[in-house]
Structure formats: C-alpha cells, structure tokens
Amino acid sequence: MSNKGERLQFASELYNLSSYLEGENDDKFAGVASKVEDLNTSIRYQKWPQFNLKKSTGRTRTDGTEGRSDNGQDGNGSDEDDEFEAEGYELVPDHFECGGTWEPLYKLPPHIRTVRRVGDSSGTEFIAKRISDKSNELKILEFLRTIKPPSNHIITLLKTIRTSLGKYLIFPKRSSIDEELQFYADGGVLRGKFVQLSRDLAKGLAFLHEHGVAHLDIKPENLVYTVSFRLQIIDFDIAVRVKDADQEINEYCGSPGWMAPEIGEENGPPTMYSPIRADRWSCGRVFYVFAERIRRNGDKDEGLMAFATRLMDKNPRRRPSLLEWSEPSNAPPSGSGNGSEKDEEERPEARKRNAAEVIGELTNPEKRRKVD
C-alpha cells in the first residue's frame, strides 16, 4: 500500500468484509477489528481519522454534564439539523454503522460539532462550537477581529449561528496538538516541529498580551495546528481583557496542572494575581512538555527547556517576556538569562524545584478545567 489509492481500496475491502461477517460469531469479527486497528495506526500519520468499534454510550463533558446520546445529537437532532441548514451548513456525523458503531478514537466534546457548507463539493469541514451564556469567547474574538493586522496564531472566527440549543461559533477545522501528544510518545506527525510550534505559541500569546487579552487556559488541548504545521490558539471561554501585566484579578479559573501556582486552590481563599504573568507560566508548562518530547527523541531543544523553566518561575515578576522566544534571533542560548542572569545564578535550587514540580505534575492524571 504505497499510495493513498491503494490504502483507500484496502479500507473499502475491510468495510465490505465487516459487513459480510455481520451476524457471525464475535471471535471471528474480533480478528477483523484488530486488523482495522492496525490499519488505523499505520495511516494515522497521513491524518486520516481513526475509528474504533465501540458501543455508543453517554460521555461526561468537560463541564461535568452528560454527553450526546447514541444518535450523536444533543437533544432535538433533527431540529438542529434544520437550523444549521437554514444557515448554509450541514452537520457531519461523528460515527457510522458497519457491523457495529464506529466512533473516532479522539472524540470532540459534545458541544463541538463538525459541519460542512451545504452543496460544497470540496467537502471542506469546519468546527461549530456551542458557547454558554457565561462564555467570554465571542466578545474576545470580536475584539481581536478589529485588530489589524491579525495574528496568524489565533483561530479565526468565521460566523455565528443561533439555534434553539444555543449560539454556535464557526471556525476553520484544524488538527489537535493534544491528540498527537496523547497517542504518540514521540509526538507523531509533530516530531521535529516542536521548537517551531513553541515559537508560534510565543508569538500568538505575546500578540494577545500586547492587546490586553489574557487567555487563562493555555494547554495542549487548546492548541491546534494547520496543514503547514503552524500553531494556533483556540478556546477563549475564560479569557479576560486587562490593561497590562500589572493588573490583577482574583478569579479561580483554568485547568489544574496547567495553572500558575499563584492562582491558588479551587476551594481556598481568593488570591490576587496577574492574568498575563499566569499565562506565561502556563506557556512555560507547555514548552516543558514540548522540550521533554524533543529530548525523548534524542533531538536538541535549542534552549527550550531552559526557557520553559524560567517561564515557570514561582515569582511571577521574574518570568521573561515571550518576545524573547518568538523569533530565533531573539531566543537566548540554553541557560542564558533575560537581564536577570544574576537572579537565576544565585538561586539554582529554585530552578531545580520548578523542574521537579513539573515532572511530578506530568505523572498525575490530568484534571479538567473547572469554571464557576
């Protein structure tokens, strides 16, 4: 199977075989299912969707509510279909039936749907995200849309659709960085690209901070990449507008494990902190994960691990500007400082504690974001 046509033909034959075996004993079909899983692994690097034979059940959303039912809809599916079609879009099924229910291995949350334009022969897919009344996303994205030139590292809002289930935001469909990190120890198709992705993240986040926006939930799940492997930031549900890095808030928000330590505990006393400096810590946490994958592959991280450690300084005011890393010419060599070299040299134990703290967090199961 040296080309895409041969792989498509083979996949078609597998589907025909699974139909033939429908009704046969489970042991015989299980063998076919395992072969399909092997095929999924081999074609994953070509960015084809992976599917897994699984009985559909309700899933828990990131906000704690139940997921969509077996028909793949959140309530009145047919009404929602009609409402999307009235806006020129059609919902793309998230599973198919063939000797069982086949679902993607990496599933979108139930409030996020894949859509296509009605009558579009290209089949280009988009993301439709339903937002809650408490979400800041639409307000933030509409503000960012007024800034010229825009950043290439922020997802573009294409359209807003109102349905009986709520308001949907339409975005270009991108590939998930978190998916590659979850499924592949070496980073999958992103291997060899993590340094460039880190610079893209630094550029995108620096752009937000320059214009008074703090994201407050930077993590791999909220980072995607284009077909040319350029990173974009998504999910502005809890983003806030601030005057500058010195403005502080006391709201507990973000994702445990990816939140700056000064934000405090969910049930603890409120603490004041700078959202922009908290973003820098979260960015450093992501950089650490990228650098760890680079080193695991035996490649050079070009100073990324050292810069990640500096971003995760427990003293928020010592965290360097992201502009240092956004361009290769600006990036300091491994172990260098940012005008505060003396501080770093005088406190080597602080650097060790930060790195050890992050390693400990990586060994814990990731918890989902909690927002009031």
Protein Blocks (a to p, Z undefined) as FASTA:
>chain_A
ZZfklmmmmmmmmmmmmmmmgoiafklmmmmmmmmmmmmmmmmmnopacddddddddddd
fkopacddfkopahjfklmmmmmmmnopacddfbdcehiacddfbdcdfkbccdddehia
nlpacddddddfklcklmmmmmmmmpccddfkbccdfbdcddfkbccddddddddfklmm
mmpmnlpjmgoplmmmmmmmmmmmmmmmmnopafklacfklcccdfkopacdehjllgcc
dfblmbccfbdedjehiacfklopfklccddddfklmmmmmmmmmmmmmmmmmmmnopae
ehmmmmmmmmmpfblklpccfklmmpmklpccehiaehiammmmmmmmlmmmmmmmmmmm
mmpccdddddZZ
